[in-house]
Amino acid sequence: MAWVYLFIAGLLEILWAFSMKKSQGFSLPGPTVVTLVAMAASFGLLAVAMRSLPLGTAYTIWTGIGAVGAFVIGIAVLGEPVGPMRIAAAALIVSGIVMMKLSA
């Protein structure tokens, strides 16, 4: 179950990063509330997952899901630039996540 909690925490990290961007510096109440609720839920689920997963593994996977997810959302939804170096960087993050999971 810890892996499920960790995965959902990672998805919530993507949500709060996106909603933080949409909040325009916390000046829009709707996205600001979404950001704060998603942050709290993400941290809470990460904490629950860490009850049985090693700190390094849980934190690395959580941040990796958030980083790559935010990268994809930035490109797909926000029209951020994409290039070979950015794709290679994201691929390295994904490979690190896979290696961390396999080592656990």
SERO-4910 file (N, C-alpha, C, O; in steps of 0.05 Angstrom, whole numbers):
BEGIN
 pado doro    nc1    nc2    nc3   cac1   cac2   cac3    cc1    cc2    cc3    oc1    oc2    oc3
  Met    A     16    -24      0      0      0      0     17     25      0      9     46    -10
  Ala    A     41     23     12     59     47     13     65     58    -14     67     82    -18
  Trp    A     69     40    -34     76     48    -61     52     63    -74     56     82    -88
  Val    A     28     54    -68      4     67    -78      2     95    -66     -3    115    -80
  Tyr    A      6     97    -40      5    124    -27     27    142    -38     22    166    -43
  Leu    A     50    131    -43     72    147    -54     66    157    -82     71    180    -89
  Phe    A     54    140    -98     47    147   -126     26    169   -125     28    189   -140
  Ile    A      5    166   -109    -16    187   -107     -4    213    -96    -11    235   -106
  Ala    A     14    211    -77     28    235    -67     43    249    -89     43    274    -91
  Gly    A     56    234   -107     70    245   -130     51    259   -149     57    281   -159
  Leu    A     28    247   -154      8    259   -171     -2    285   -159     -7    305   -173
  Leu    A     -6    285   -133    -15    310   -120      6    331   -121      0    355   -121
  Glu    A     31    323   -121     53    343   -124     51    357   -151     55    381   -153
  Ile    A     45    341   -172     41    353   -198     18    373   -197     20    395   -208
  Leu    A     -4    365   -185    -27    382   -183    -21    408   -168    -28    430   -178
  Trp    A     -7    407   -146     -2    432   -131     18    449   -146     17    474   -144
  Ala    A     37    437   -160     55    454   -176     40    469   -198     45    493   -202
  Phe    A     23    455   -212      7    467   -233    -11    489   -222    -13    511   -233
  Ser    A    -25    482   -200    -44    502   -189    -29    526   -177    -40    548   -177
  Met    A     -5    521   -168     11    544   -158     18    563   -181     16    587   -178
  Lys    A     25    552   -204     30    568   -227      5    584   -235      7    607   -242
  Lys    A    -18    570   -235    -43    583   -243    -52    604   -222    -69    620   -229
  Ser    A    -42    602   -198    -51    621   -177    -40    649   -180    -48    668   -167
  Gln    A    -21    652   -199     -8    677   -204      3    690   -178     -4    712   -170
  Gly    A     21    674   -165     33    684   -141     14    685   -117     16    703   -101
  Phe    A     -4    666   -116    -25    665    -95    -44    689    -95    -55    696    -75
  Ser    A    -47    701   -119    -65    724   -120    -94    716   -129   -112    732   -127
  Leu    A    -97    691   -138   -124    681   -146   -132    660   -125   -119    640   -121
  Pro    A   -156    665   -113   -163    647    -90   -168    618    -98   -160    600    -83
  Gly    A   -181    613   -120   -187    585   -128   -162    568   -130   -160    548   -116
  Pro    A   -144    575   -148   -119    559   -151   -102    559   -125    -88    539   -120
  Thr    A   -104    580   -109    -89    581    -84    -99    559    -65    -83    545    -53
  Val    A   -125    557    -63   -137    536    -45   -130    509    -55   -123    491    -39
  Val    A   -132    504    -82   -125    478    -93    -95    472    -86    -89    449    -79
  Thr    A    -78    492    -89    -50    488    -83    -46    479    -54    -32    459    -49
  Leu    A    -58    493    -36    -54    487     -7    -65    460      1    -53    445     16
  Val    A    -89    454    -10   -101    428     -3    -85    405    -15    -80    385     -2
  Ala    A    -77    408    -41    -61    387    -54    -33    384    -40    -24    361    -37
  Met    A    -21    406    -31      4    404    -17      1    388      9     16    370     15
  Ala    A    -20    395     24    -24    381     50    -29    351     45    -18    335     60
  Ala    A    -45    345     26    -51    317     20    -26    302     10    -21    279     17
  Ser    A    -11    315     -7     14    303    -18     33    298      5     44    275      6
  Phe    A     38    317     22     56    313     44     46    292     63     61    275     74
  Gly    A     20    292     68      8    272     86     12    243     75     20    225     90
  Leu    A      7    239     49     10    213     38     39    205     36     46    181     40
  Leu    A     57    224     31     86    218     32     94    209     60    109    189     63
  Ala    A     84    222     80     90    214    108     80    186    114     94    170    127
  Val    A     56    179    105     46    152    109     63    132     94     69    111    105
  Ala    A     70    138     70     87    119     54    114    115     68    125     93     67
  Met    A    125    136     81    151    134     94    150    117    119    172    111    130
  Arg    A    127    110    128    126     92    151    139     65    145    151     53    162
  Ser    A    137     57    119    149     31    112    170     32     90    183     12     85
  Leu    A    173     55     77    193     58     56    216     74     66    213     92     83
  Pro    A    240     68     57    264     83     65    261    113     56    249    118     35
  Leu    A    271    131     72    270    159     67    280    166     39    267    179     23
  Gly    A    304    157     32    316    163      7    300    154    -17    297    168    -37
  Thr    A    290    130    -15    273    118    -36    247    134    -39    240    142    -61
  Ala    A    233    138    -18    207    152    -19    210    180    -29    195    189    -47
  Tyr    A    229    195    -18    232    223    -25    241    226    -54    231    243    -68
  Thr    A    260    209    -63    269    210    -90    247    204   -110    244    218   -130
  Ile    A    231    184   -105    210    177   -123    188    199   -123    178    206   -144
  Trp    A    181    209   -100    161    230    -97    169    255   -113    154    265   -129
  Thr    A    194    264   -109    202    288   -123    206    282   -153    201    300   -170
  Gly    A    214    258   -160    217    251   -188    190    251   -203    188    262   -225
  Ile    A    170    239   -191    143    240   -203    134    268   -206    124    276   -227
  Gly    A    138    285   -186    130    313   -188    145    328   -209    133    344   -224
  Ala    A    171    324   -210    188    339   -229    181    331   -258    177    349   -275
  Val    A    180    306   -264    174    297   -291    145    304   -298    139    312   -321
  Gly    A    127    300   -279     99    307   -285     95    336   -290     80    343   -308
  Ala    A    108    353   -274    106    382   -279    118    390   -305    108    407   -319
  Phe    A    140    376   -313    153    381   -339    133    374   -362    130    390   -380
  Val    A    120    352   -360    101    343   -381     77    362   -382     69    370   -403
  Ile    A     66    369   -359     43    388   -358     51    415   -368     36    428   -383
  Gly    A     75    424   -362     85    449   -372     85    450   -402     78    470   -415
  Ile    A     94    428   -414     95    427   -444     68    423   -455     60    438   -474
  Ala    A     52    404   -445     27    397   -457      5    417   -452    -12    422   -470
  Val    A      4    430   -429    -18    448   -422    -10    477   -423    -25    494   -432
  Leu    A     15    483   -414     23    511   -413     39    521   -436     46    544   -438
  Gly    A     45    502   -455     59    510   -479     89    517   -474    100    533   -489
  Glu    A    101    506   -454    129    512   -448    146    499   -469    138    479   -482
  Pro    A    170    509   -474    187    499   -495    197    470   -489    201    463   -466
  Val    A    201    456   -511    211    428   -508    235    426   -527    234    437   -550
  Gly    A    256    414   -518    279    410   -535    294    385   -527    287    372   -507
  Pro    A    313    377   -542    327    352   -537    340    351   -509    340    330   -496
  Met    A    352    372   -501    365    372   -474    345    369   -452    350    355   -432
  Arg    A    322    383   -454    302    381   -433    290    353   -433    285    342   -411
  Ile    A    286    341   -456    275    313   -457    296    294   -445    289    276   -430
  Ala    A    321    297   -452    342    280   -441    344    283   -411    347    263   -397
  Ala    A    341    307   -400    341    311   -371    318    296   -358    321    283   -338
  Ala    A    294    298   -370    271    284   -359    274    254   -360    267    240   -342
  Ala    A    286    245   -382    291    216   -385    311    206   -364    308    184   -353
  Leu    A    330    222   -357    349    215   -336    335    213   -309    341    195   -293
  Ile    A    317    232   -304    301    231   -279    285    205   -278    284    192   -257
  Val    A    271    199   -300    254    175   -301    272    150   -296    264    132   -281
  Ser    A    295    149   -309    312    126   -305    322    124   -276    324    102   -265
  Gly    A    327    146   -263    334    146   -235    311    136   -218    316    121   -199
  Ile    A    287    143   -224    263    134   -209    261    103   -212    257     89   -192
  Val    A    264     94   -236    262     65   -241    284     50   -226    279     30   -213
  Met    A    308     60   -227    330     47   -213    326     47   -182    332     28   -169
  Met    A    315     70   -172    309     71   -143    288     51   -135    290     38   -115
  Lys    A    267     48   -152    246     29   -146    256      1   -147    250    -16   -130
  Leu    A    273     -5   -167    284    -32   -169    303    -39   -146    306    -62   -139
  Ser    A    316    -19   -135    334    -24   -113    320    -27    -86    332    -37    -67
  Ala    A    295    -20    -85    281    -20    -59    272    -48    -51    260    -52    -30
***
